[in-house]
Amino acid sequence: MTVRLYGLSNCDQVRKARKWLEAESIAFEFVDFRKPAFTPESVQNWLTQARRDQIVNPASKAWKHLSETEQSDLMASDDQTFGQTLHAQPTLIKRPVLETDHSLIFRFNAEAYTGAFAK
């Protein structure tokens, strides 16, 4: 099974998720939003599996710095524009993002993670 954890290395929720995965002996690839391994295609793939409101973090400073018009325009934009914007401003994304062959989970939640790896 392919397991990727996306986020920012200095994010507390990402650290919790990494510790949980390590404690459960689950091998994973960490993809930092600010490194070249994070591509716009990643966000495009998420859009095929999740709604925009599941991806965007309305509590983030980046979101709060957008005007209401900019927020509305982003949420109404086409998938390509939406994906490119989130790729360029990854702090708009709920962190961390856990991606497996059969699940996509935004934000760390031990119960949801346990369910994703249940045999």
C-alpha positions in Angstrom: 0.0 0.0 0.0 1.2 3.5 -0.9 0.9 5.9 2.0 1.7 9.6 1.6 1.4 12.3 4.3 1.3 15.8 3.0 1.9 18.9 5.0 4.4 21.4 6.5 7.1 19.9 8.6 6.7 22.6 11.3 3.0 22.0 11.7 1.9 20.5 15.1 -0.9 18.5 13.5 1.6 17.1 10.9 4.0 16.1 13.7 1.1 14.3 15.5 0.2 12.4 12.4 3.8 11.4 11.7 4.2 10.2 15.3 1.0 8.2 15.0 2.1 6.6 11.8 5.6 5.8 13.2 4.1 4.4 16.4 1.8 2.1 14.3 4.8 1.0 12.2 3.2 2.3 9.1 5.7 3.1 6.3 4.9 6.4 4.6 6.4 9.1 2.4 6.3 12.6 3.8 5.6 15.3 1.1 6.3 18.8 2.3 4.0 21.3 0.7 7.0 23.6 0.1 9.2 21.0 -1.7 9.1 20.1 -5.4 7.6 16.7 -4.6 4.3 18.5 -4.0 2.7 19.0 -7.4 -0.4 20.7 -8.7 -1.5 17.2 -9.8 -1.7 16.2 -6.2 -4.4 18.8 -5.5 -6.2 17.9 -8.8 -6.3 14.2 -7.6 -7.8 15.3 -4.3 -10.5 17.2 -6.2 -11.7 13.9 -7.7 -12.1 12.5 -4.2 -13.1 15.4 -1.9 -15.2 18.5 -2.0 -13.5 21.9 -1.9 -14.8 22.6 1.6 -13.1 19.4 2.8 -9.8 20.6 1.4 -9.7 24.3 2.2 -8.9 25.4 5.8 -11.1 28.3 6.7 -9.3 28.7 10.0 -5.9 29.4 8.3 -4.4 32.8 8.3 -4.0 32.6 4.5 -7.8 32.1 4.1 -8.6 34.9 6.6 -6.3 37.3 4.6 -8.4 36.8 1.5 -11.3 39.2 1.0 -14.8 37.6 0.9 -14.8 38.2 -2.8 -11.4 36.4 -3.2 -12.7 33.5 -1.1 -15.9 33.2 -3.2 -13.9 33.5 -6.4 -11.6 30.8 -5.3 -14.3 28.4 -4.3 -16.2 29.1 -7.6 -13.1 28.8 -9.8 -12.5 26.0 -12.2 -10.6 22.9 -10.9 -7.3 23.9 -12.6 -7.3 27.4 -11.1 -8.3 26.1 -7.7 -5.6 23.5 -7.8 -2.9 25.9 -8.9 -3.9 28.4 -6.2 -3.8 25.8 -3.4 -0.4 24.5 -4.8 0.9 28.1 -4.8 -0.6 28.8 -1.3 -0.5 25.5 0.5 -1.3 27.0 3.9 -4.9 27.2 2.5 -5.0 23.4 2.7 -6.2 21.5 5.8 -3.2 19.7 7.3 -2.1 17.1 7.2 -3.4 15.2 4.2 -3.2 11.4 4.5 -3.4 9.7 1.1 -3.5 5.9 0.8 -4.6 3.6 -2.1 -8.2 3.7 -0.8 -8.6 6.8 1.4 -8.0 10.5 1.6 -8.1 12.1 5.1 -7.7 15.8 5.8 -6.5 16.8 9.3 -5.1 14.4 11.8 -7.7 12.2 13.5 -6.5 9.0 15.2 -9.8 7.3 14.9 -10.0 8.0 11.1 -6.4 7.0 10.7 -7.1 3.7 12.5 -10.1 3.1 10.2 -8.0 3.8 7.1 -5.5 1.0 8.1 -8.0 -1.5 9.5 -7.4 -4.9 8.0 
